[in-house]
């Protein structure tokens, strides 16, 4: 039996109710809606589907399944697509400048579509690195009842009897460039053809899977909804359920900001550290918090990381991929062992309407699986991701330490203005063991766009030099990066930060145990260099990248492009 909805306080009343909206209703009738359909809440079903990469190709199927769930629960779904930029394709060239920019543009386009058509609720379906936080930022900004759905990871490829991911291909490029006898051109071609066997995002605990875990831990996604790989049609059941659940949220007026409290953000950061997740989470969590008035900067994220044990043995620092993590019980199993050790807050809500404590009450930790260690007996006592501060990074920096044996590094700087110069040097083996490679003018403003450096870091690792050099940048690293690689160094070079002042040969010391990163220069020496320094003129004087460079804030605050909650004068959900 169809439910009677009171739309007097729902945004869609502005396009469906009263004689003045007869022209608007005529459009809905044109699309096959009935009078009853028009009288129901309108649910925006936003998808980042495109054919740019396998990360996104399964999203439309799942969005359609969401719509079926919305209809079953007596709502009216309205599907739409937004952009996404896929890092695996954008990596290693100018295209990567568009990646981080796309996160905020995704949030903006979802907001504009929701506002422009007065939709009452939102289900966001996303598959690649920046589309996940972008979609969640839109939910927190609009504050309409919302459910997030990850499109799922790719299955691992198989090569020479072992599981492989796209990271193996990136590292193979480095090995081939180094003239490795074990990576001929023919072998590289054979690897590239099997590494990615179908739909889905990168299979390790890289940025997409890290932020998928965040979506569950923070309460915006159904528990365990991120676990199954994209090709598995069983995922469509989670999609349909997400559509049903969002209608429950509408009925109960449960909104994202009631779910995503400060404690929920801490739970999310705990899960990032516990899984050895992507350093990009330290950029995206502050950006999400910015949308809803929660103070959660890089400093706060790092404080949580510091007290969190590393318990999930996942690539790139460990041995298993996302599929294995899901089969081991996924985020709920991880949350269970963390809750047993009183590491997470069990009182935080999820979109189910239950707290994590209630949801996990009857779950027992599976001692037979090998992926998730008991939190009382972790892989390491400290989290897989660490924040750094010091004279080289007064605003902070971030490094993934999961899988690293050595947590200290000291050596002379080898400075490159931009990734291309460094990649060329690496490709030609024009660097030395013990050096600290510095890639600067790749920050949010200076790039512009804060590019990732996976091509360079993977090439270094492929040459067998991953533990013999360090690399620091005011840009970013892929979640697939491994080795002693420090990103998000702030203030960035374009803002006159210390990273823009150092010269070849300056001694840099990094200690990931103490959380420090310093350059052996006196304050007077830095001040003298500062007086002589001038910002660079980028190659982008118009268009989206130019606009981004003018608007974007510092990385330690999330590299956001608007005032956020602090400038909010109304909440869309209450218009």
Wavefront OBJ file of the C-alpha trace (Angstrom):
o trace
v 0.000 0.000 0.000
v 1.310 3.390 -1.005
v 2.296 5.720 1.829
v 0.933 9.252 2.058
v 3.816 11.680 2.414
v 3.613 15.148 3.941
v 5.751 17.292 1.635
v 5.129 20.552 3.496
v 8.716 20.622 4.773
v 10.475 18.805 1.931
v 12.419 20.750 -0.721
v 10.505 19.083 -3.572
v 7.332 20.920 -2.583
v 8.803 23.873 -4.471
v 8.493 21.971 -7.770
v 5.488 19.703 -7.223
v 2.860 21.441 -5.079
v 0.084 23.901 -5.919
v -1.418 25.389 -9.096
v 1.674 27.526 -9.775
v 3.705 24.358 -10.287
v 1.521 22.963 -13.083
v 4.265 23.705 -15.686
v 6.800 21.844 -13.548
v 4.493 18.846 -13.146
v 3.972 18.752 -16.896
v 7.671 17.912 -17.250
v 7.311 15.020 -14.818
v 4.316 13.660 -16.689
v 6.402 13.914 -19.862
v 8.927 11.503 -18.282
v 6.255 8.956 -17.399
v 5.661 9.814 -13.744
v 2.192 9.405 -12.331
v 0.389 11.803 -10.014
v 1.246 9.467 -7.115
v 4.930 9.476 -8.130
v 4.955 13.276 -8.078
v 3.435 13.305 -4.610
v 6.285 11.185 -3.198
v 9.692 12.435 -1.979
v 12.210 12.927 -4.794
v 15.520 11.126 -4.278
v 18.549 12.226 -6.268
v 20.551 9.150 -7.308
v 23.926 10.603 -8.237
v 26.429 8.478 -10.099
v 29.997 9.123 -11.221
v 29.594 6.688 -14.116
v 31.789 7.169 -17.137
v 33.943 5.146 -19.505
v 37.223 6.749 -18.487
v 38.345 3.744 -16.459
v 37.057 0.493 -14.915
v 36.601 2.272 -11.573
v 33.395 3.797 -12.915
v 31.961 1.396 -15.474
v 29.816 -0.595 -13.004
v 28.259 2.461 -11.377
v 25.299 2.921 -13.719
v 24.135 -0.654 -13.085
v 24.245 -0.056 -9.359
v 22.542 3.339 -9.634
v 19.634 1.655 -11.439
v 19.422 -0.867 -8.585
v 19.356 2.014 -6.066
v 16.400 3.479 -7.967
v 14.549 0.170 -7.722
v 15.076 0.230 -3.950
v 13.781 3.801 -3.720
v 10.654 2.815 -5.650
v 10.087 -0.236 -3.440
v 10.193 2.051 -0.404
v 7.667 4.460 -1.932
v 9.956 7.182 -3.194
v 10.592 8.660 -6.629
v 14.208 8.320 -7.809
v 15.788 10.888 -10.107
v 19.069 9.629 -11.562
v 21.836 11.920 -12.730
v 25.534 11.672 -13.465
v 28.377 13.927 -12.489
v 32.023 14.055 -13.506
v 34.937 12.053 -12.231
v 38.626 12.100 -13.021
v 40.288 8.733 -12.646
v 43.780 8.907 -11.193
v 45.084 5.780 -12.880
v 44.525 7.403 -16.273
v 45.503 10.912 -15.160
v 48.719 9.713 -13.471
v 52.150 10.847 -14.594
v 51.185 13.729 -16.885
v 49.322 17.028 -16.947
v 45.993 15.271 -16.530
v 46.730 14.698 -12.849
v 46.288 18.424 -12.211
v 42.562 17.839 -12.734
v 42.241 15.101 -10.122
v 41.976 16.908 -6.782
v 40.118 19.760 -8.479
v 37.460 17.245 -9.513
v 36.686 16.389 -5.869
v 35.309 19.842 -5.170
v 33.675 20.089 -8.598
v 31.862 16.793 -7.941
v 30.559 18.193 -4.654
v 29.574 21.403 -6.426
v 27.783 19.716 -9.340
v 25.852 17.389 -7.048
v 24.879 20.373 -4.910
v 23.752 22.353 -7.950
v 21.712 19.466 -9.346
v 20.040 18.851 -6.001
v 19.349 22.549 -5.423
v 18.226 23.254 -8.964
v 15.627 20.477 -8.949
v 14.701 20.546 -5.235
v 15.393 16.912 -4.462
v 14.640 15.706 -0.940
v 17.306 13.061 -0.392
v 20.475 11.744 -1.970
v 22.111 8.414 -2.709
v 25.613 8.894 -4.095
v 27.331 6.126 -6.062
v 31.068 6.613 -6.601
v 34.037 4.517 -7.636
v 37.325 6.414 -7.900
v 39.590 8.290 -5.519
v 38.166 11.816 -5.539
v 34.582 10.916 -6.335
v 34.108 9.257 -2.947
v 34.991 12.274 -0.749
v 33.397 14.628 -3.288
v 30.075 12.810 -3.018
v 30.243 12.724 0.789
v 31.135 16.430 0.903
v 27.947 17.158 -1.043
v 25.903 15.118 1.438
v 27.316 16.995 4.411
v 26.904 20.343 2.670
v 23.252 19.797 1.672
v 22.357 17.874 4.848
v 19.445 16.071 3.243
v 18.950 12.405 4.229
v 21.756 10.624 2.389
v 23.321 7.224 1.808
v 26.690 6.633 0.172
v 27.408 3.571 -1.971
v 30.861 2.519 -3.157
v 30.882 0.926 -6.594
v 33.331 -1.761 -5.484
v 36.928 -2.752 -6.110
v 38.435 -4.589 -9.043
v 39.314 -8.257 -8.796
v 43.030 -8.965 -8.583
v 44.750 -9.974 -11.783
v 46.850 -13.108 -12.040
v 50.387 -13.121 -13.407
v 52.913 -15.910 -13.129
v 50.882 -17.581 -10.408
v 50.456 -14.543 -8.153
v 47.818 -11.870 -7.578
v 48.678 -8.506 -9.120
v 47.214 -4.999 -9.173
v 47.841 -1.902 -11.235
v 50.596 -1.000 -8.741
v 52.577 -3.965 -10.045
v 52.329 -2.455 -13.527
v 53.526 0.967 -12.369
v 56.462 -0.637 -10.569
v 57.198 -2.844 -13.567
v 57.611 0.326 -15.625
v 60.399 1.354 -13.245
v 62.007 -2.059 -13.429
v 61.864 -2.006 -17.241
v 63.346 1.496 -17.365
v 66.149 0.337 -15.093
v 67.015 -2.394 -17.584
v 65.970 -5.213 -15.289
v 66.522 -8.634 -16.812
v 63.293 -9.691 -15.139
v 61.116 -7.102 -16.888
v 61.515 -7.177 -20.634
v 59.216 -5.207 -22.922
v 57.350 -8.414 -23.767
v 56.875 -9.292 -20.107
v 55.662 -5.767 -19.341
v 53.105 -6.051 -22.143
v 51.937 -9.407 -20.821
v 51.525 -7.968 -17.304
v 49.581 -4.905 -18.422
v 47.034 -7.120 -20.205
v 46.091 -9.127 -17.100
v 46.611 -6.780 -14.132
v 43.098 -5.306 -14.270
v 40.619 -8.050 -15.218
v 37.341 -6.072 -15.161
v 35.169 -3.437 -13.498
v 36.137 -1.808 -10.247
v 38.550 0.525 -8.489
v 42.174 -0.325 -7.632
v 42.245 -3.444 -5.496
v 44.704 -2.518 -2.717
v 44.135 -0.242 0.241
v 44.738 2.694 -2.019
v 42.655 5.892 -1.916
v 39.379 4.500 -3.310
v 39.202 1.575 -0.892
v 40.458 3.753 1.961
v 37.641 6.256 1.441
v 35.160 3.399 0.960
v 36.141 2.197 4.435
v 35.705 5.776 5.654
v 32.165 5.886 4.220
v 31.204 2.901 6.369
v 33.146 3.890 9.486
v 31.753 7.435 9.499
v 28.230 6.054 9.180
v 27.160 7.253 5.704
v 27.195 3.812 4.035
v 25.554 0.530 4.929
v 27.943 -1.669 6.934
v 29.757 -4.161 4.681
v 28.476 -2.412 1.529
v 32.026 -1.695 0.364
v 33.218 -5.281 0.653
v 32.213 -7.017 -2.571
v 34.077 -6.392 -5.828
v 32.346 -4.335 -8.505
v 31.728 -7.200 -10.969
v 29.731 -9.228 -8.440
v 26.059 -8.638 -9.129
v 25.375 -9.411 -5.450
v 26.463 -5.811 -4.928
v 23.136 -4.786 -6.460
v 21.440 -6.028 -3.291
v 23.331 -3.416 -1.285
v 22.370 -0.852 -3.907
v 18.658 -1.678 -3.600
v 18.927 -1.658 0.189
v 20.637 1.752 0.059
v 17.615 3.034 -1.866
v 15.258 1.628 0.754
v 17.299 2.941 3.670
v 17.384 6.496 2.336
v 13.578 6.491 2.421
v 13.706 5.439 6.097
v 16.022 8.382 6.690
v 13.525 10.709 5.004
v 10.699 9.336 7.150
v 12.758 9.766 10.334
v 14.461 13.010 9.214
v 17.872 11.558 10.094
v 20.489 13.683 8.384
v 24.227 13.365 7.658
v 25.323 15.951 10.211
v 23.604 14.000 12.992
v 25.580 10.937 11.920
v 28.945 12.542 11.108
v 29.853 13.942 14.509
v 33.365 14.710 15.708
v 33.487 11.207 17.204
v 32.440 9.710 13.863
v 35.292 11.539 12.121
v 37.666 10.099 14.711
v 36.294 6.601 14.034
v 36.908 7.162 10.321
v 40.509 8.277 10.914
v 41.063 5.250 13.153
v 39.965 2.933 10.357
v 42.320 4.676 7.912
v 45.297 4.149 10.216
v 44.267 0.622 11.215
v 44.163 -0.451 7.555
v 47.372 1.342 6.515
v 45.204 3.458 4.248
v 45.979 6.235 1.815
v 47.600 9.473 2.967
v 44.946 11.220 0.889
v 42.480 10.549 3.704
v 44.314 13.235 5.679
v 43.276 15.672 2.947
v 39.713 14.449 2.466
v 38.608 14.058 6.084
v 39.353 17.745 6.888
v 37.534 18.739 3.685
v 34.470 16.717 4.689
v 34.588 18.129 8.220
v 34.779 21.627 6.750
v 31.329 21.112 5.227
v 29.598 20.435 8.527
v 31.371 22.558 11.145
v 33.556 19.858 12.706
v 37.101 21.007 13.460
v 39.249 18.200 12.104
v 42.505 19.340 10.520
v 45.625 17.390 9.563
v 46.845 17.878 13.140
v 43.703 16.225 14.552
v 43.865 13.421 11.995
v 47.508 12.742 12.871
v 46.737 12.659 16.604
v 44.219 9.897 15.944
v 46.680 8.043 13.702
v 49.332 8.142 16.406
v 47.229 6.221 18.923
v 45.811 3.654 16.483
v 47.286 0.169 15.973
v 47.872 -1.095 12.441
v 45.867 -4.316 12.118
v 44.826 -4.969 8.495
v 47.457 -6.662 6.324
v 46.564 -4.917 3.071
v 48.502 -3.846 -0.001
v 50.582 -1.827 -0.704
v 52.313 -2.291 2.651
v 50.859 -5.753 3.278
v 49.786 -8.885 1.442
v 46.051 -8.784 0.724
v 43.638 -6.911 -1.545
v 40.180 -5.431 -0.988
v 38.384 -8.629 -1.998
v 40.263 -10.523 0.714
v 39.425 -7.827 3.264
v 35.725 -8.101 2.415
v 35.768 -11.888 2.670
v 37.418 -11.547 6.095
v 34.457 -9.470 7.295
v 35.410 -6.023 6.014
v 34.846 -2.852 8.005
v 32.413 -4.421 10.526
v 34.951 -7.105 11.456
v 37.649 -4.447 11.764
v 35.361 -2.231 13.847
v 34.531 -5.197 16.089
v 38.116 -5.843 17.141
v 38.725 -2.100 17.527
v 35.587 -1.817 19.675
v 36.652 -4.788 21.800
v 39.838 -2.880 22.630
v 37.870 0.337 23.253
v 39.645 2.108 20.370
v 36.540 3.288 18.489
v 33.477 5.081 19.817
v 30.572 2.580 19.662
v 27.876 5.229 20.188
v 28.230 6.777 16.724
v 25.226 6.298 14.441
v 25.063 4.732 10.999
v 22.486 5.192 8.241
v 20.812 2.028 9.550
v 19.595 4.118 12.488
v 21.618 1.876 14.810
v 24.824 2.783 16.579
v 27.961 0.866 15.772
v 27.759 -0.693 19.225
v 24.253 -2.001 18.570
v 25.155 -3.210 15.089
v 28.256 -5.084 16.268
v 26.775 -6.459 19.478
v 26.149 -9.964 18.123
v 29.202 -10.126 15.824
v 32.110 -12.331 16.920
v 35.636 -11.689 15.740
v 36.686 -14.357 13.230
v 39.976 -15.814 14.458
v 40.315 -18.043 11.376
v 40.747 -15.275 8.798
v 44.271 -13.971 8.140
v 43.691 -10.410 6.903
v 42.556 -8.553 10.055
v 44.696 -8.982 13.149
v 43.156 -8.690 16.635
v 43.574 -5.092 17.759
v 45.124 -6.399 20.988
v 47.821 -8.154 18.911
v 48.378 -5.720 16.019
v 50.903 -5.782 13.203
v 52.386 -2.636 14.765
v 51.300 -0.618 17.786
v 51.094 2.643 15.857
v 48.927 3.359 12.830
v 50.024 2.811 9.284
v 49.963 6.560 8.547
v 51.911 9.271 10.426
v 51.852 13.090 10.553
v 55.132 15.050 10.556
v 55.957 18.612 11.653
v 59.155 20.620 11.805
v 61.205 23.392 10.202
v 60.596 21.976 6.721
v 56.842 21.576 7.281
v 55.465 24.040 9.865
v 51.903 23.233 8.686
v 52.594 19.513 8.626
v 53.182 16.635 6.240
v 52.039 13.022 5.994
v 53.698 9.655 5.341
v 52.415 6.078 5.064
v 54.653 3.870 7.210
v 52.757 0.596 6.807
v 55.257 -1.973 5.605
v 58.307 0.244 6.204
v 61.177 -1.275 8.159
v 63.116 1.973 8.586
v 61.302 5.009 10.033
v 64.199 7.470 9.977
v 66.014 9.002 7.057
v 68.616 11.716 6.721
v 70.328 12.891 3.567
v 71.136 15.757 1.217
v 68.358 17.359 -0.795
v 68.093 16.886 -4.538
v 65.616 19.539 -5.618
v 63.221 19.387 -8.590
v 60.716 22.050 -9.580
v 57.871 19.805 -10.739
v 57.374 16.055 -11.095
v 58.508 15.784 -14.704
v 62.061 16.854 -13.875
v 62.264 14.277 -11.082
v 60.739 11.492 -13.175
v 63.278 12.171 -15.934
v 66.137 11.963 -13.435
v 64.750 8.748 -11.989
v 64.209 7.232 -15.448
v 67.848 8.013 -16.312
v 69.086 6.754 -12.911
v 70.418 10.261 -12.362
v 70.129 10.191 -8.566
v 72.091 8.658 -5.718
v 71.429 6.364 -2.826
v 70.939 8.352 0.386
v 69.454 11.449 -1.277
v 66.172 13.100 -0.344
v 64.405 13.830 -3.607
v 62.345 17.015 -3.320
v 59.491 17.667 -5.757
v 58.047 21.127 -5.193
v 55.642 23.566 -6.809
v 53.126 20.737 -6.946
v 50.900 22.006 -4.126
v 47.234 23.006 -4.467
v 48.145 26.501 -5.723
v 51.574 25.921 -7.181
v 50.744 23.011 -9.422
v 48.032 23.945 -9.593
v 46.089 20.889 -8.543
v 48.358 19.017 -6.106
v 49.292 16.110 -8.360
v 50.009 12.574 -7.167
v 53.470 11.132 -7.813
v 52.811 7.414 -8.269
v 54.665 7.178 -11.566
v 57.823 8.521 -9.937
v 57.583 6.577 -6.677
v 56.713 3.347 -8.459
v 59.664 3.815 -10.827
v 61.996 4.272 -7.847
v 60.632 1.121 -6.254
v 60.850 -0.765 -9.523
v 64.551 0.135 -9.674
v 65.099 -1.429 -6.272
v 65.749 1.968 -4.656
v 62.545 2.246 -2.611
v 64.351 1.910 0.724
v 67.501 3.754 -0.337
v 66.102 7.247 -0.968
v 63.364 9.405 0.504
v 61.015 11.619 -1.456
v 59.177 14.685 -0.193
v 56.683 16.928 -1.963
v 54.076 19.626 -1.444
v 51.990 17.513 -3.804
v 50.319 14.202 -3.036
v 51.023 10.513 -3.244
v 48.749 7.806 -4.507
v 47.361 5.405 -1.964
v 49.333 2.831 -3.943
v 52.643 4.544 -3.147
v 55.082 2.707 -0.932
v 58.517 3.638 0.330
v 59.664 6.612 2.423
v 57.482 9.181 0.635
v 56.273 12.312 2.436
v 53.482 14.402 0.925
v 51.321 17.437 1.715
v 54.367 19.410 2.929
v 53.038 22.773 4.017
v 53.143 25.653 3.553
v 53.612 24.778 -0.112
v 56.407 26.240 -2.230
v 54.056 28.609 -4.094
v 53.185 30.221 -0.750
v 56.831 30.678 0.207
v 57.002 27.641 2.471
v 60.406 26.241 3.473
v 60.158 23.533 0.805
v 60.388 26.345 -1.769
v 63.566 27.709 -0.173
v 65.784 24.642 0.133
v 68.688 24.026 -2.251
v 70.603 21.004 -3.495
v 72.763 19.631 -0.705
v 70.747 20.990 2.234
v 70.527 18.240 4.848
v 67.022 16.970 5.554
v 66.159 14.741 8.506
v 62.922 12.773 8.788
v 61.830 10.776 11.831
v 58.482 9.038 11.459
v 58.688 7.710 15.035
v 59.036 11.172 16.557
v 56.828 12.775 13.876
v 59.434 15.312 12.709
v 60.763 16.652 9.418
v 63.508 19.275 9.480
v 66.019 20.989 7.230
v 69.450 21.862 8.660
v 69.125 25.616 8.178
v 68.964 28.315 10.811
v 65.931 30.614 11.024
v 68.186 33.433 9.813
v 69.239 31.415 6.740
v 65.611 30.641 5.910
v 64.644 34.307 6.326
v 67.477 35.386 4.034
v 66.334 32.968 1.344
v 62.734 34.061 1.846
v 63.662 37.659 1.007
v 65.109 36.548 -2.344
v 62.242 34.173 -3.192
v 59.475 34.935 -5.703
v 56.419 32.814 -6.523
v 56.404 31.035 -9.858
v 54.050 31.896 -12.658
v 52.186 28.714 -13.575
v 51.206 27.708 -17.077
v 47.522 28.066 -16.126
v 46.219 31.615 -16.402
v 42.651 30.792 -17.327
v 40.042 28.083 -17.014
v 39.222 25.734 -14.171
v 42.752 25.200 -12.910
v 43.347 28.936 -12.698
v 40.096 29.361 -10.799
v 41.044 26.545 -8.431
v 44.452 28.095 -7.725
v 42.786 31.379 -6.761
v 40.224 29.740 -4.465
v 42.017 26.797 -2.847
v 43.209 26.818 0.750
v 46.134 24.949 2.369
v 46.443 21.186 2.386
v 46.401 20.821 6.169
v 42.858 22.252 6.167
v 41.719 19.982 3.336
v 42.566 22.115 0.267
v 38.989 23.404 0.205
v 37.623 26.032 -2.154
v 34.854 27.754 -0.201
v 33.969 28.990 3.275
v 32.137 25.839 4.298
v 30.032 25.644 7.417
v 31.533 28.880 8.767
v 29.906 30.839 5.952
v 26.594 28.978 5.958
v 23.463 31.154 6.268
v 20.875 28.486 5.476
v 20.721 24.698 5.218
v 19.467 23.439 1.873
v 17.431 20.682 3.521
v 15.322 23.340 5.284
v 14.576 25.671 2.372
l 1 2 3 4 5 6 7 8 9 10 11 12 13 14 15 16 17 18 19 20 21 22 23 24 25 26 27 28 29 30 31 32 33 34 35 36 37 38 39 40 41 42 43 44 45 46 47 48 49 50 51 52 53 54 55 56 57 58 59 60 61 62 63 64 65 66 67 68 69 70 71 72 73 74 75 76 77 78 79 80 81 82 83 84 85 86 87 88 89 90 91 92 93 94 95 96 97 98 99 100 101 102 103 104 105 106 107 108 109 110 111 112 113 114 115 116 117 118 119 120 121 122 123 124 125 126 127 128 129 130 131 132 133 134 135 136 137 138 139 140 141 142 143 144 145 146 147 148 149 150 151 152 153 154 155 156 157 158 159 160 161 162 163 164 165 166 167 168 169 170 171 172 173 174 175 176 177 178 179 180 181 182 183 184 185 186 187 188 189 190 191 192 193 194 195 196 197 198 199 200 201 202 203 204 205 206 207 208 209 210 211 212 213 214 215 216 217 218 219 220 221 222 223 224 225 226 227 228 229 230 231 232 233 234 235 236 237 238 239 240 241 242 243 244 245 246 247 248 249 250 251 252 253 254 255 256 257 258 259 260 261 262 263 264 265 266 267 268 269 270 271 272 273 274 275 276 277 278 279 280 281 282 283 284 285 286 287 288 289 290 291 292 293 294 295 296 297 298 299 300 301 302 303 304 305 306 307 308 309 310 311 312 313 314 315 316 317 318 319 320 321 322 323 324 325 326 327 328 329 330 331 332 333 334 335 336 337 338 339 340 341 342 343 344 345 346 347 348 349 350 351 352 353 354 355 356 357 358 359 360 361 362 363 364 365 366 367 368 369 370 371 372 373 374 375 376 377 378 379 380 381 382 383 384 385 386 387 388 389 390 391 392 393 394 395 396 397 398 399 400 401 402 403 404 405 406 407 408 409 410 411 412 413 414 415 416 417 418 419 420 421 422 423 424 425 426 427 428 429 430 431 432 433 434 435 436 437 438 439 440 441 442 443 444 445 446 447 448 449 450 451 452 453 454 455 456 457 458 459 460 461 462 463 464 465 466 467 468 469 470 471 472 473 474 475 476 477 478 479 480 481 482 483 484 485 486 487 488 489 490 491 492 493 494 495 496 497 498 499 500 501 502 503 504 505 506 507 508 509 510 511 512 513 514 515 516 517 518 519 520 521 522 523 524 525 526 527 528 529 530 531 532 533 534 535 536 537 538 539 540 541 542 543 544 545 546 547 548 549 550 551 552 553 554 555 556 557 558 559 560 561 562 563 564 565 566 567 568 569 570 571 572 573 574 575
